[in-house]
Amino acid sequence: MTVVEPNGFIRGDEMGVYGRVQKNVKRHDGFVPKSGWIAHMKQICGLPVKKAWNRAGKGRLAPCPADRQQVILDFFKRLELI
């Protein structure tokens, strides 16, 4: 069940971490973070990350830009991931 809190934050069990981060960041900050950015931030925080089927090699082709990192970290905290 998706719940929209009074402050506009979206919670929902059927939506995965990536979807929740993307929807909430879009709603509050006006951009949709790429899934690779979210995976990069999960890796930085020491959270488990699965290897994407389309990932080339060990390095990241598009790491999370420095100016977007704090926004994603803030939502990780709201989701109680860190």
LINTAMO-V642936 format. One line per field, one symbol per residue. ss: DSSP state (a for helix, b for strand, c for the rest). phi: phi as a letter, one per 30 degrees, with the letter a starting at -180 (. if undefined). burial: I if it has 9 or more other ideal C-beta (glycine too) atoms within 8 Angstrom, else O. Layout:
ss = ???
phi = ???
burial = ???
//
This chain:
ss = cbbbcccccbbbccccaaaaaaaaaaaaacccccaaaaaaaaaacccccccccccccccccccccaaaaaaaaaaaaacccc
phi = .dbcdedjdcbaddcdeddddddddddcbibcdddddddddddddiddbddddcdcicdcdbdddedcdddddededddhdb
burial = OOOOOOOOIIOIOOIOIOOIIIIIIIOOOOOOIOIIIIIIIIIOIOIOOOOOOOOOOOOOOOOIOOOIIOIIIOIIIOIOIO
//
